[in-house]
Amino acid sequence: MKEVKAIVQPFMLSKVVDALRRVEDLPGMTVDTGVQGFGRNQAAAADHRITLDEIEYAKKAKLEMVVPDNLVDEVVQTILKYGHTGRPGDGKIFVIDVAEAYRIRTGENCEQDI
């Protein structure tokens, strides 16, 4: 089981989420549209910048999902395909091992049923 975390351009979010919804057996995702940051270009190329304490940040959207190992490649390829504009600031994808997962409602380990 892996966590796939992606930072994408906000204007590409609907396109990426719509494509991910078509991935069979995708357990779900969390989306945050209120994130901001910068990469190598220090937000210089960002269309919509936010300045806080004299530092410029670019608006971004973050997707997080925990998926079975067999879905990781399809999820990553979907994000790469539908989040791509070819311009600086398209974002990043991180794949992280998940040791355990628990359902809060029942307290049960839900590794087999993400």
C-alpha positions in Angstrom: 0.0 0.0 0.0 1.3 3.4 -1.0 0.4 7.0 -0.5 0.4 9.0 -3.7 0.7 12.7 -3.1 0.6 15.1 -6.0 1.0 18.9 -6.2 -0.6 20.2 -9.4 -1.6 23.5 -11.0 -5.0 24.6 -9.6 -6.5 25.1 -13.1 -5.6 21.4 -13.9 -7.2 20.0 -10.8 -10.7 19.2 -12.3 -9.1 17.5 -15.3 -6.8 15.3 -13.0 -9.6 14.4 -10.5 -12.0 13.5 -13.3 -9.4 11.2 -14.9 -8.6 9.6 -11.5 -12.3 9.0 -10.8 -12.2 6.7 -13.8 -9.4 4.5 -12.3 -11.1 1.3 -11.4 -11.0 0.4 -7.7 -9.5 3.8 -6.6 -10.3 3.9 -2.9 -10.7 7.7 -2.8 -8.7 10.8 -2.4 -8.3 14.0 -0.4 -8.0 17.3 -2.2 -6.7 20.6 -0.8 -7.0 23.7 -2.9 -5.6 26.1 -0.4 -1.9 25.2 -0.7 0.9 27.4 -1.9 4.6 27.0 -2.3 7.5 27.4 -4.7 10.0 25.2 -6.5 13.2 25.9 -8.3 11.8 28.9 -10.1 10.8 30.5 -6.7 7.2 31.1 -8.1 8.6 33.5 -10.7 6.7 31.8 -13.5 3.4 31.4 -11.6 0.4 33.1 -13.1 -1.2 33.6 -9.7 1.3 34.5 -7.0 0.7 35.2 -3.3 3.1 37.4 -1.4 3.5 36.7 2.4 6.2 38.5 4.4 8.0 39.5 1.1 8.1 35.9 -0.2 6.2 35.0 -3.3 4.4 31.7 -3.4 2.5 30.0 -6.3 -1.1 28.7 -5.7 -1.2 25.0 -6.0 -3.7 22.1 -5.4 -2.7 19.0 -3.5 -4.1 15.5 -4.0 -3.5 12.7 -1.5 -4.6 9.1 -1.8 -3.6 5.7 -0.4 -3.8 3.0 -3.0 -2.9 -0.7 -3.2 0.5 -1.4 -4.8 -1.1 -2.7 -8.0 -2.8 0.8 -8.7 0.3 3.0 -8.1 1.5 3.0 -11.7 -1.9 3.7 -13.1 -2.5 6.5 -10.7 0.9 8.1 -11.3 0.5 7.8 -15.1 -2.9 9.3 -14.9 -1.7 12.3 -12.9 1.3 12.8 -15.3 -1.0 12.7 -18.3 -3.8 14.9 -17.1 -1.7 17.3 -15.0 0.8 18.2 -17.7 0.9 21.6 -19.4 4.6 21.6 -20.3 5.2 24.8 -18.4 7.3 25.3 -15.3 5.3 24.7 -12.1 3.3 21.7 -13.4 4.0 20.1 -10.0 5.4 16.9 -8.5 4.2 13.4 -7.5 5.5 11.6 -4.5 5.0 7.9 -3.8 5.4 6.9 -0.1 5.2 3.5 1.6 2.3 3.2 4.1 3.0 0.8 6.9 -0.5 0.7 8.4 -3.9 2.2 8.0 -6.8 2.3 10.5 -10.5 3.2 10.1 -11.3 5.8 12.7 -15.0 4.8 13.0 -14.2 1.2 14.0 -10.6 1.2 15.0 -9.9 -1.7 12.7 -6.8 -2.1 10.6 -8.0 -1.5 7.0 -4.9 -2.3 5.1 -6.8 -4.8 3.0 -9.8 -2.5 2.5 -8.4 0.9 1.9 
